[in-house]
Amino acid sequence: MKPDSLLQLIIAAGVMGLMAFCLAAVVFVAIPKEQLNLFTALASGVVGGGFGVVVGFLFGSSLGSRGQDNAPA
């Protein structure tokens, strides 16, 4: 089963929007010094996790096993 291109676009745009939101929070919102490490760790984990999920879904094991399927791609 091939994923819908519109759904892929929406997910990728969502991850990019999340990354832009975290970047805007760092630039425009005053984060206390004692909370900066926590925010950085949480933001990088959320953005990195979202990016990893998108890449894993689009190019993961389903792409590698597509050649073994009888269904057309």
All heavy atoms as TSV, in Angstrom:
chain	resi	resn	atom	element	x	y	z
A	1	MET	N	N	0.848	-1.169	0.000
A	1	MET	CA	C	0.000	0.000	0.000
A	1	MET	C	C	0.898	1.238	0.000
A	1	MET	O	O	1.738	1.397	0.868
A	1	MET	CB	C	-0.891	-0.012	1.231
A	1	MET	CG	C	-1.764	1.192	1.335
A	1	MET	SD	S	-3.120	0.919	2.462
A	1	MET	CE	C	-2.535	1.772	3.875
A	2	LYS	N	N	0.701	2.107	-0.966
A	2	LYS	CA	C	1.500	3.322	-1.074
A	2	LYS	C	C	0.828	4.449	-0.287
A	2	LYS	O	O	-0.362	4.689	-0.430
A	2	LYS	CB	C	1.637	3.713	-2.538
A	2	LYS	CG	C	2.556	4.889	-2.737
A	2	LYS	CD	C	2.790	5.169	-4.185
A	2	LYS	CE	C	3.752	6.327	-4.243
A	2	LYS	NZ	N	3.944	6.877	-5.507
A	3	PRO	N	N	1.608	5.140	0.565
A	3	PRO	CA	C	1.000	6.228	1.338
A	3	PRO	C	C	0.607	7.388	0.434
A	3	PRO	O	O	1.214	7.630	-0.597
A	3	PRO	CB	C	2.106	6.632	2.314
A	3	PRO	CG	C	3.352	6.085	1.748
A	3	PRO	CD	C	2.988	4.903	0.918
A	4	ASP	N	N	-0.417	8.085	0.845
A	4	ASP	CA	C	-0.931	9.211	0.086
A	4	ASP	C	C	0.074	10.363	0.101
A	4	ASP	O	O	0.639	10.705	1.137
A	4	ASP	CB	C	-2.257	9.653	0.705
A	4	ASP	CG	C	-2.955	10.701	-0.108
A	4	ASP	OD1	O	-2.710	10.791	-1.322
A	4	ASP	OD2	O	-3.763	11.438	0.474
A	5	SER	N	N	0.318	10.970	-1.044
A	5	SER	CA	C	1.287	12.064	-1.140
A	5	SER	C	C	0.845	13.280	-0.339
A	5	SER	O	O	1.677	13.978	0.242
A	5	SER	CB	C	1.487	12.454	-2.593
A	5	SER	OG	O	2.057	11.402	-3.317
A	6	LEU	N	N	-0.433	13.552	-0.298
A	6	LEU	CA	C	-0.932	14.686	0.482
A	6	LEU	C	C	-0.667	14.471	1.974
A	6	LEU	O	O	-0.263	15.399	2.679
A	6	LEU	CB	C	-2.424	14.899	0.226
A	6	LEU	CG	C	-3.068	16.050	0.974
A	6	LEU	CD1	C	-2.424	17.376	0.566
A	6	LEU	CD2	C	-4.562	16.077	0.732
A	7	LEU	N	N	-0.855	13.246	2.436
A	7	LEU	CA	C	-0.586	12.936	3.839
A	7	LEU	C	C	0.901	13.103	4.146
A	7	LEU	O	O	1.261	13.655	5.193
A	7	LEU	CB	C	-1.036	11.513	4.162
A	7	LEU	CG	C	-0.804	11.040	5.593
A	7	LEU	CD1	C	-1.581	11.911	6.562
A	7	LEU	CD2	C	-1.196	9.589	5.736
A	8	GLN	N	N	1.758	12.684	3.242
A	8	GLN	CA	C	3.195	12.875	3.429
A	8	GLN	C	C	3.536	14.355	3.512
A	8	GLN	O	O	4.337	14.766	4.355
A	8	GLN	CB	C	3.969	12.237	2.280
A	8	GLN	CG	C	3.915	10.742	2.260
A	8	GLN	CD	C	4.620	10.162	1.055
A	8	GLN	OE1	O	5.212	10.890	0.271
A	8	GLN	NE2	N	4.555	8.870	0.900
A	9	LEU	N	N	2.937	15.142	2.658
A	9	LEU	CA	C	3.180	16.580	2.662
A	9	LEU	C	C	2.707	17.217	3.962
A	9	LEU	O	O	3.404	18.064	4.534
A	9	LEU	CB	C	2.486	17.230	1.467
A	9	LEU	CG	C	2.628	18.743	1.344
A	9	LEU	CD1	C	4.079	19.106	1.071
A	9	LEU	CD2	C	1.734	19.268	0.253
A	10	ILE	N	N	1.559	16.809	4.447
A	10	ILE	CA	C	1.029	17.362	5.692
A	10	ILE	C	C	1.919	17.013	6.869
A	10	ILE	O	O	2.225	17.865	7.717
A	10	ILE	CB	C	-0.420	16.872	5.921
A	10	ILE	CG1	C	-1.355	17.508	4.891
A	10	ILE	CG2	C	-0.882	17.171	7.337
A	10	ILE	CD1	C	-2.749	16.927	4.893
A	11	ILE	N	N	2.387	15.778	6.932
A	11	ILE	CA	C	3.251	15.356	8.039
A	11	ILE	C	C	4.582	16.095	7.985
A	11	ILE	O	O	5.081	16.579	9.004
A	11	ILE	CB	C	3.450	13.834	8.016
A	11	ILE	CG1	C	2.131	13.131	8.356
A	11	ILE	CG2	C	4.530	13.410	9.000
A	11	ILE	CD1	C	2.167	11.643	8.176
A	12	ALA	N	N	5.172	16.179	6.799
A	12	ALA	CA	C	6.451	16.891	6.662
A	12	ALA	C	C	6.293	18.361	7.015
A	12	ALA	O	O	7.150	18.946	7.695
A	12	ALA	CB	C	6.983	16.730	5.250
A	13	ALA	N	N	5.205	18.991	6.586
A	13	ALA	CA	C	4.961	20.393	6.920
A	13	ALA	C	C	4.741	20.565	8.425
A	13	ALA	O	O	5.174	21.560	9.009
A	13	ALA	CB	C	3.761	20.922	6.143
A	14	GLY	N	N	4.104	19.608	9.054
A	14	GLY	CA	C	3.902	19.662	10.499
A	14	GLY	C	C	5.206	19.597	11.268
A	14	GLY	O	O	5.415	20.343	12.234
A	15	VAL	N	N	6.107	18.726	10.840
A	15	VAL	CA	C	7.410	18.623	11.500
A	15	VAL	C	C	8.210	19.905	11.291
A	15	VAL	O	O	8.847	20.411	12.216
A	15	VAL	CB	C	8.176	17.386	10.989
A	15	VAL	CG1	C	9.617	17.403	11.453
A	15	VAL	CG2	C	7.490	16.120	11.448
A	16	MET	N	N	8.159	20.457	10.081
A	16	MET	CA	C	8.860	21.707	9.820
A	16	MET	C	C	8.255	22.853	10.635
A	16	MET	O	O	8.972	23.719	11.143
A	16	MET	CB	C	8.822	22.043	8.328
A	16	MET	CG	C	9.575	21.064	7.469
A	16	MET	SD	S	11.308	20.925	7.910
A	16	MET	CE	C	11.906	22.438	7.218
A	17	GLY	N	N	6.937	22.878	10.768
A	17	GLY	CA	C	6.281	23.889	11.592
A	17	GLY	C	C	6.668	23.770	13.051
A	17	GLY	O	O	6.867	24.781	13.739
A	18	LEU	N	N	6.790	22.547	13.540
A	18	LEU	CA	C	7.219	22.325	14.918
A	18	LEU	C	C	8.638	22.825	15.133
A	18	LEU	O	O	8.942	23.461	16.146
A	18	LEU	CB	C	7.120	20.837	15.257
A	18	LEU	CG	C	7.474	20.423	16.668
A	18	LEU	CD1	C	6.509	21.059	17.657
A	18	LEU	CD2	C	7.431	18.920	16.790
A	19	MET	N	N	9.504	22.576	14.159
A	19	MET	CA	C	10.870	23.058	14.257
A	19	MET	C	C	10.910	24.588	14.230
A	19	MET	O	O	11.644	25.217	14.995
A	19	MET	CB	C	11.717	22.484	13.124
A	19	MET	CG	C	13.183	22.776	13.262
A	19	MET	SD	S	14.253	21.845	12.164
A	19	MET	CE	C	13.601	22.244	10.572
A	20	ALA	N	N	10.101	25.205	13.371
A	20	ALA	CA	C	10.041	26.667	13.306
A	20	ALA	C	C	9.499	27.250	14.614
A	20	ALA	O	O	9.975	28.298	15.076
A	20	ALA	CB	C	9.177	27.105	12.133
A	21	PHE	N	N	8.516	26.583	15.219
A	21	PHE	CA	C	7.969	27.034	16.495
A	21	PHE	C	C	9.029	27.009	17.589
A	21	PHE	O	O	9.154	27.961	18.366
A	21	PHE	CB	C	6.774	26.172	16.889
A	21	PHE	CG	C	6.213	26.511	18.237
A	21	PHE	CD1	C	5.431	27.636	18.401
A	21	PHE	CD2	C	6.477	25.714	19.332
A	21	PHE	CE1	C	4.910	27.958	19.649
A	21	PHE	CE2	C	5.975	26.025	20.575
A	21	PHE	CZ	C	5.189	27.147	20.737
A	22	CYS	N	N	9.806	25.934	17.645
A	22	CYS	CA	C	10.863	25.845	18.656
A	22	CYS	C	C	11.935	26.895	18.421
A	22	CYS	O	O	12.439	27.505	19.372
A	22	CYS	CB	C	11.485	24.448	18.646
A	22	CYS	SG	S	10.385	23.172	19.275
A	23	LEU	N	N	12.288	27.134	17.168
A	23	LEU	CA	C	13.276	28.162	16.857
A	23	LEU	C	C	12.754	29.552	17.221
A	23	LEU	O	O	13.485	30.371	17.785
A	23	LEU	CB	C	13.636	28.104	15.377
A	23	LEU	CG	C	14.692	29.087	14.902
A	23	LEU	CD1	C	16.010	28.838	15.617
A	23	LEU	CD2	C	14.875	28.972	13.407
A	24	ALA	N	N	11.483	29.829	16.924
A	24	ALA	CA	C	10.892	31.114	17.280
A	24	ALA	C	C	10.836	31.288	18.797
A	24	ALA	O	O	11.042	32.401	19.306
A	24	ALA	CB	C	9.496	31.235	16.679
A	25	ALA	N	N	10.576	30.212	19.520
A	25	ALA	CA	C	10.545	30.299	20.982
A	25	ALA	C	C	11.916	30.656	21.530
A	25	ALA	O	O	12.035	31.446	22.468
A	25	ALA	CB	C	10.059	28.983	21.573
A	26	VAL	N	N	12.966	30.111	20.941
A	26	VAL	CA	C	14.318	30.420	21.406
A	26	VAL	C	C	14.674	31.868	21.095
A	26	VAL	O	O	15.288	32.557	21.907
A	26	VAL	CB	C	15.341	29.451	20.756
A	26	VAL	CG1	C	16.763	29.912	20.978
A	26	VAL	CG2	C	15.156	28.052	21.299
A	27	VAL	N	N	14.249	32.355	19.930
A	27	VAL	CA	C	14.639	33.691	19.494
A	27	VAL	C	C	13.808	34.782	20.177
A	27	VAL	O	O	14.345	35.790	20.632
A	27	VAL	CB	C	14.535	33.808	17.957
A	27	VAL	CG1	C	14.735	35.234	17.493
A	27	VAL	CG2	C	15.538	32.881	17.295
A	28	PHE	N	N	12.501	34.591	20.257
A	28	PHE	CA	C	11.618	35.679	20.680
A	28	PHE	C	C	11.132	35.615	22.123
A	28	PHE	O	O	10.607	36.599	22.629
A	28	PHE	CB	C	10.395	35.743	19.760
A	28	PHE	CG	C	10.755	36.068	18.340
A	28	PHE	CD1	C	10.521	35.157	17.328
A	28	PHE	CD2	C	11.339	37.283	18.016
A	28	PHE	CE1	C	10.857	35.448	16.020
A	28	PHE	CE2	C	11.683	37.585	16.710
A	28	PHE	CZ	C	11.436	36.664	15.710
A	29	VAL	N	N	11.272	34.496	22.786
A	29	VAL	CA	C	10.791	34.359	24.167
A	29	VAL	C	C	11.994	34.270	25.095
A	29	VAL	O	O	12.926	33.507	24.842
A	29	VAL	CB	C	9.907	33.096	24.322
A	29	VAL	CG1	C	9.475	32.910	25.758
A	29	VAL	CG2	C	8.703	33.186	23.413
A	30	ALA	N	N	11.952	35.040	26.152
A	30	ALA	CA	C	13.049	35.019	27.124
A	30	ALA	C	C	12.929	33.773	27.994
A	30	ALA	O	O	12.022	33.663	28.818
A	30	ALA	CB	C	13.011	36.272	27.988
A	31	ILE	N	N	13.838	32.840	27.799
A	31	ILE	CA	C	13.844	31.604	28.580
A	31	ILE	C	C	14.854	31.791	29.712
A	31	ILE	O	O	16.001	32.172	29.453
A	31	ILE	CB	C	14.228	30.407	27.696
A	31	ILE	CG1	C	13.207	30.249	26.571
A	31	ILE	CG2	C	14.303	29.125	28.512
A	31	ILE	CD1	C	13.590	29.231	25.535
A	32	PRO	N	N	14.448	31.524	30.947
A	32	PRO	CA	C	15.390	31.683	32.064
A	32	PRO	C	C	16.624	30.792	31.883
A	32	PRO	O	O	16.538	29.701	31.329
A	32	PRO	CB	C	14.587	31.253	33.287
A	32	PRO	CG	C	13.160	31.360	32.873
A	32	PRO	CD	C	13.131	31.116	31.400
A	33	LYS	N	N	17.760	31.275	32.348
A	33	LYS	CA	C	19.018	30.538	32.186
A	33	LYS	C	C	18.938	29.135	32.779
A	33	LYS	O	O	19.481	28.189	32.227
A	33	LYS	CB	C	20.165	31.295	32.839
A	33	LYS	CG	C	20.547	32.545	32.120
A	33	LYS	CD	C	21.505	32.214	31.018
A	33	LYS	CE	C	22.048	33.507	30.453
A	33	LYS	NZ	N	22.657	33.327	29.183
A	34	GLU	N	N	18.274	28.994	33.917
A	34	GLU	CA	C	18.212	27.678	34.571
A	34	GLU	C	C	17.314	26.696	33.824
A	34	GLU	O	O	17.403	25.494	34.033
A	34	GLU	CB	C	17.770	27.808	36.031
A	34	GLU	CG	C	16.397	28.407	36.232
A	34	GLU	CD	C	16.397	29.913	36.338
A	34	GLU	OE1	O	17.463	30.539	36.220
A	34	GLU	OE2	O	15.301	30.470	36.538
A	35	GLN	N	N	16.457	27.176	32.949
A	35	GLN	CA	C	15.567	26.303	32.178
A	35	GLN	C	C	16.016	26.106	30.731
A	35	GLN	O	O	15.405	25.342	30.001
A	35	GLN	CB	C	14.146	26.885	32.179
A	35	GLN	CG	C	13.533	27.008	33.538
A	35	GLN	CD	C	13.339	25.663	34.198
A	35	GLN	OE1	O	13.029	24.687	33.542
A	35	GLN	NE2	N	13.545	25.615	35.500
A	36	LEU	N	N	17.079	26.782	30.315
A	36	LEU	CA	C	17.499	26.725	28.918
A	36	LEU	C	C	17.961	25.328	28.517
A	36	LEU	O	O	17.613	24.846	27.432
A	36	LEU	CB	C	18.611	27.744	28.670
A	36	LEU	CG	C	19.030	27.918	27.214
A	36	LEU	CD1	C	17.852	28.380	26.371
A	36	LEU	CD2	C	20.178	28.893	27.104
A	37	ASN	N	N	18.714	24.649	29.379
A	37	ASN	CA	C	19.160	23.290	29.054
A	37	ASN	C	C	17.988	22.328	28.932
A	37	ASN	O	O	17.962	21.469	28.046
A	37	ASN	CB	C	20.149	22.782	30.095
A	37	ASN	CG	C	21.491	23.457	29.995
A	37	ASN	OD1	O	21.836	24.010	28.961
A	37	ASN	ND2	N	22.248	23.420	31.082
A	38	LEU	N	N	17.012	22.445	29.808
A	38	LEU	CA	C	15.830	21.588	29.756
A	38	LEU	C	C	15.036	21.846	28.480
A	38	LEU	O	O	14.632	20.901	27.793
A	38	LEU	CB	C	14.950	21.824	30.983
A	38	LEU	CG	C	13.635	21.052	31.021
A	38	LEU	CD1	C	13.904	19.555	31.088
A	38	LEU	CD2	C	12.804	21.501	32.201
A	39	PHE	N	N	14.831	23.114	28.138
A	39	PHE	CA	C	14.091	23.437	26.931
A	39	PHE	C	C	14.821	22.929	25.692
A	39	PHE	O	O	14.216	22.373	24.783
A	39	PHE	CB	C	13.858	24.945	26.812
A	39	PHE	CG	C	13.188	25.324	25.529
A	39	PHE	CD1	C	11.824	25.147	25.377
A	39	PHE	CD2	C	13.916	25.812	24.455
A	39	PHE	CE1	C	11.197	25.476	24.188
A	39	PHE	CE2	C	13.308	26.144	23.270
A	39	PHE	CZ	C	11.941	25.971	23.130
A	40	THR	N	N	16.128	23.109	25.658
A	40	THR	CA	C	16.907	22.654	24.513
A	40	THR	C	C	16.812	21.140	24.357
A	40	THR	O	O	16.641	20.636	23.246
A	40	THR	CB	C	18.382	23.082	24.669
A	40	THR	OG1	O	18.433	24.494	24.829
A	40	THR	CG2	C	19.197	22.676	23.474
A	41	ALA	N	N	16.918	20.421	25.453
A	41	ALA	CA	C	16.833	18.965	25.390
A	41	ALA	C	C	15.456	18.502	24.933
A	41	ALA	O	O	15.336	17.616	24.081
A	41	ALA	CB	C	17.165	18.367	26.757
A	42	LEU	N	N	14.413	19.103	25.468
A	42	LEU	CA	C	13.049	18.713	25.089
A	42	LEU	C	C	12.745	19.081	23.646
A	42	LEU	O	O	12.170	18.280	22.902
A	42	LEU	CB	C	12.034	19.360	26.027
A	42	LEU	CG	C	12.009	18.832	27.451
A	42	LEU	CD1	C	11.049	19.644	28.302
A	42	LEU	CD2	C	11.634	17.368	27.483
A	43	ALA	N	N	13.133	20.279	23.234
A	43	ALA	CA	C	12.849	20.716	21.869
A	43	ALA	C	C	13.613	19.876	20.855
A	43	ALA	O	O	13.059	19.456	19.836
A	43	ALA	CB	C	13.208	22.193	21.704
A	44	SER	N	N	14.876	19.597	21.117
A	44	SER	CA	C	15.634	18.781	20.165
A	44	SER	C	C	15.115	17.350	20.139
A	44	SER	O	O	15.115	16.708	19.088
A	44	SER	CB	C	17.120	18.813	20.502
A	44	SER	OG	O	17.356	18.223	21.761
A	45	GLY	N	N	14.654	16.845	21.264
A	45	GLY	CA	C	14.067	15.498	21.282
A	45	GLY	C	C	12.772	15.423	20.496
A	45	GLY	O	O	12.553	14.473	19.743
A	46	VAL	N	N	11.928	16.428	20.635
A	46	VAL	CA	C	10.653	16.438	19.914
A	46	VAL	C	C	10.873	16.598	18.411
A	46	VAL	O	O	10.322	15.852	17.598
A	46	VAL	CB	C	9.732	17.559	20.454
A	46	VAL	CG1	C	8.548	17.790	19.539
A	46	VAL	CG2	C	9.264	17.216	21.850
A	47	VAL	N	N	11.714	17.551	18.031
A	47	VAL	CA	C	11.968	17.785	16.604
A	47	VAL	C	C	12.712	16.603	15.997
A	47	VAL	O	O	12.365	16.126	14.915
A	47	VAL	CB	C	12.739	19.105	16.397
A	47	VAL	CG1	C	13.189	19.255	14.954
A	47	VAL	CG2	C	11.869	20.283	16.794
A	48	GLY	N	N	13.729	16.109	16.679
A	48	GLY	CA	C	14.477	14.958	16.176
A	48	GLY	C	C	13.624	13.706	16.087
A	48	GLY	O	O	13.724	12.936	15.124
A	49	GLY	N	N	12.780	13.496	17.073
A	49	GLY	CA	C	11.881	12.346	17.040
A	49	GLY	C	C	10.874	12.435	15.908
A	49	GLY	O	O	10.613	11.455	15.207
A	50	GLY	N	N	10.315	13.610	15.715
A	50	GLY	CA	C	9.365	13.797	14.609
A	50	GLY	C	C	10.016	13.603	13.260
A	50	GLY	O	O	9.472	12.957	12.371
A	51	PHE	N	N	11.226	14.144	13.099
A	51	PHE	CA	C	11.956	13.971	11.846
A	51	PHE	C	C	12.297	12.497	11.623
A	51	PHE	O	O	12.172	11.981	10.512
A	51	PHE	CB	C	13.226	14.819	11.872
A	51	PHE	CG	C	13.994	14.784	10.591
A	51	PHE	CD1	C	13.536	15.468	9.486
A	51	PHE	CD2	C	15.174	14.062	10.497
A	51	PHE	CE1	C	14.240	15.440	8.296
A	51	PHE	CE2	C	15.890	14.037	9.324
A	51	PHE	CZ	C	15.418	14.727	8.222
A	52	GLY	N	N	12.709	11.810	12.676
A	52	GLY	CA	C	13.033	10.387	12.563
A	52	GLY	C	C	11.834	9.545	12.188
A	52	GLY	O	O	11.945	8.592	11.402
A	53	VAL	N	N	10.677	9.873	12.722
A	53	VAL	CA	C	9.460	9.144	12.385
A	53	VAL	C	C	9.098	9.338	10.917
A	53	VAL	O	O	8.741	8.386	10.215
A	53	VAL	CB	C	8.298	9.571	13.307
A	53	VAL	CG1	C	6.967	9.102	12.790
A	53	VAL	CG2	C	8.521	9.056	14.710
A	54	VAL	N	N	9.189	10.574	10.439
A	54	VAL	CA	C	8.857	10.852	9.039
A	54	VAL	C	C	9.818	10.124	8.107
A	54	VAL	O	O	9.403	9.464	7.153
A	54	VAL	CB	C	8.866	12.370	8.762
A	54	VAL	CG1	C	8.783	12.651	7.277
A	54	VAL	CG2	C	7.720	13.040	9.491
A	55	VAL	N	N	11.115	10.225	8.369
A	55	VAL	CA	C	12.103	9.562	7.518
A	55	VAL	C	C	11.950	8.045	7.601
A	55	VAL	O	O	12.014	7.345	6.588
A	55	VAL	CB	C	13.527	10.004	7.904
A	55	VAL	CG1	C	14.580	9.148	7.224
A	55	VAL	CG2	C	13.732	11.454	7.544
A	56	GLY	N	N	11.729	7.517	8.784
A	56	GLY	CA	C	11.536	6.079	8.936
A	56	GLY	C	C	10.306	5.582	8.213
A	56	GLY	O	O	10.303	4.488	7.638
A	57	PHE	N	N	9.257	6.365	8.224
A	57	PHE	CA	C	8.030	5.962	7.533
A	57	PHE	C	C	8.207	6.001	6.023
A	57	PHE	O	O	7.776	5.102	5.316
A	57	PHE	CB	C	6.872	6.877	7.942
A	57	PHE	CG	C	5.601	6.592	7.209
A	57	PHE	CD1	C	4.852	5.474	7.505
A	57	PHE	CD2	C	5.147	7.440	6.223
A	57	PHE	CE1	C	3.676	5.201	6.834
A	57	PHE	CE2	C	3.978	7.184	5.538
A	57	PHE	CZ	C	3.238	6.059	5.850
A	58	LEU	N	N	8.853	7.059	5.531
A	58	LEU	CA	C	8.973	7.220	4.087
A	58	LEU	C	C	10.048	6.317	3.481
A	58	LEU	O	O	9.898	5.848	2.357
A	58	LEU	CB	C	9.276	8.678	3.750
A	58	LEU	CG	C	8.180	9.674	4.088
A	58	LEU	CD1	C	8.636	11.078	3.758
A	58	LEU	CD2	C	6.900	9.343	3.351
A	59	PHE	N	N	11.139	6.103	4.195
A	59	PHE	CA	C	12.272	5.389	3.616
A	59	PHE	C	C	12.685	4.164	4.422
A	59	PHE	O	O	13.772	3.641	4.222
A	59	PHE	CB	C	13.479	6.326	3.505
A	59	PHE	CG	C	13.189	7.556	2.703
A	59	PHE	CD1	C	13.074	8.782	3.322
A	59	PHE	CD2	C	13.009	7.478	1.346
A	59	PHE	CE1	C	12.804	9.926	2.587
A	59	PHE	CE2	C	12.735	8.609	0.599
A	59	PHE	CZ	C	12.633	9.835	1.226
A	60	GLY	N	N	11.861	3.702	5.319
A	60	GLY	CA	C	12.219	2.598	6.203
A	60	GLY	C	C	12.066	1.238	5.564
A	60	GLY	O	O	12.227	1.055	4.352
A	61	SER	N	N	11.732	0.271	6.373
A	61	SER	CA	C	11.691	-1.119	5.912
A	61	SER	C	C	10.607	-1.355	4.866
A	61	SER	O	O	10.743	-2.251	4.037
A	61	SER	CB	C	11.462	-2.048	7.099
A	61	SER	OG	O	10.191	-1.814	7.664
A	62	SER	N	N	9.563	-0.546	4.870
A	62	SER	CA	C	8.523	-0.741	3.859
A	62	SER	C	C	9.050	-0.427	2.468
A	62	SER	O	O	8.671	-1.063	1.493
A	62	SER	CB	C	7.298	0.121	4.166
A	62	SER	OG	O	7.640	1.482	4.123
A	63	LEU	N	N	9.958	0.541	2.355
A	63	LEU	CA	C	10.553	0.856	1.056
A	63	LEU	C	C	11.493	-0.266	0.617
A	63	LEU	O	O	11.496	-0.649	-0.545
A	63	LEU	CB	C	11.315	2.176	1.120
A	63	LEU	CG	C	11.944	2.654	-0.191
A	63	LEU	CD1	C	10.848	2.966	-1.203
A	63	LEU	CD2	C	12.809	3.851	0.036
A	64	GLY	N	N	12.240	-0.821	1.554
A	64	GLY	CA	C	13.157	-1.902	1.218
A	64	GLY	C	C	12.449	-3.194	0.856
A	64	GLY	O	O	12.944	-3.986	0.053
A	65	SER	N	N	11.299	-3.429	1.439
A	65	SER	CA	C	10.586	-4.673	1.153
A	65	SER	C	C	9.560	-4.512	0.021
A	65	SER	O	O	8.877	-5.476	-0.302
A	65	SER	CB	C	9.878	-5.163	2.417
A	65	SER	OG	O	8.877	-4.252	2.797
A	66	ARG	N	N	9.471	-3.344	-0.561
A	66	ARG	CA	C	8.502	-3.118	-1.624
A	66	ARG	C	C	8.776	-4.031	-2.827
A	66	ARG	O	O	7.857	-4.487	-3.488
A	66	ARG	CB	C	8.512	-1.661	-2.060
A	66	ARG	CG	C	7.436	-1.350	-3.077
A	66	ARG	CD	C	7.399	0.116	-3.439
A	66	ARG	NE	N	7.042	0.904	-2.261
A	66	ARG	CZ	C	7.249	2.199	-2.142
A	66	ARG	NH1	N	7.817	2.856	-3.113
A	66	ARG	NH2	N	6.890	2.841	-1.059
A	67	GLY	N	N	10.047	-4.284	-3.111
A	67	GLY	CA	C	10.400	-5.145	-4.244
A	67	GLY	C	C	9.967	-6.577	-4.037
A	67	GLY	O	O	9.831	-7.326	-5.016
A	68	GLN	N	N	9.744	-6.997	-2.823
A	68	GLN	CA	C	9.337	-8.357	-2.539
A	68	GLN	C	C	7.829	-8.541	-2.651
A	68	GLN	O	O	7.352	-9.669	-2.676
A	68	GLN	CB	C	9.799	-8.763	-1.140
A	68	GLN	CG	C	11.298	-8.722	-0.985
A	68	GLN	CD	C	11.720	-8.973	0.445
A	68	GLN	OE1	O	10.889	-9.174	1.311
A	68	GLN	NE2	N	13.022	-8.936	0.692
A	69	ASP	N	N	7.104	-7.461	-2.676
A	69	ASP	CA	C	5.647	-7.536	-2.752
A	69	ASP	C	C	5.192	-7.859	-4.179
A	69	ASP	O	O	5.865	-7.523	-5.146
A	69	ASP	CB	C	5.000	-6.209	-2.346
A	69	ASP	CG	C	5.202	-5.934	-0.867
A	69	ASP	OD1	O	5.498	-6.875	-0.115
A	69	ASP	OD2	O	5.047	-4.763	-0.477
A	70	ASN	N	N	4.049	-8.482	-4.286
A	70	ASN	CA	C	3.446	-8.728	-5.602
A	70	ASN	C	C	2.632	-7.544	-6.079
A	70	ASN	O	O	2.334	-7.435	-7.249
A	70	ASN	CB	C	2.555	-9.976	-5.548
A	70	ASN	CG	C	3.374	-11.236	-5.372
A	70	ASN	OD1	O	4.518	-11.297	-5.809
A	70	ASN	ND2	N	2.790	-12.228	-4.732
A	71	ALA	N	N	2.291	-6.665	-5.141
A	71	ALA	CA	C	1.466	-5.506	-5.480
A	71	ALA	C	C	2.317	-4.469	-6.209
A	71	ALA	O	O	3.471	-4.264	-5.869
A	71	ALA	CB	C	0.864	-4.903	-4.225
A	72	PRO	N	N	1.741	-3.779	-7.195
A	72	PRO	CA	C	2.492	-2.713	-7.859
A	72	PRO	C	C	2.690	-1.529	-6.921
A	72	PRO	O	O	1.843	-1.229	-6.093
A	72	PRO	CB	C	1.604	-2.327	-9.060
A	72	PRO	CG	C	0.244	-2.791	-8.692
A	72	PRO	CD	C	0.409	-3.979	-7.782
A	73	ALA	N	N	3.810	-0.837	-7.089
A	73	ALA	CA	C	4.140	0.290	-6.216
A	73	ALA	C	C	3.408	1.544	-6.606
A	73	ALA	O	O	3.021	1.802	-7.655
A	73	ALA	CB	C	5.646	0.546	-6.267
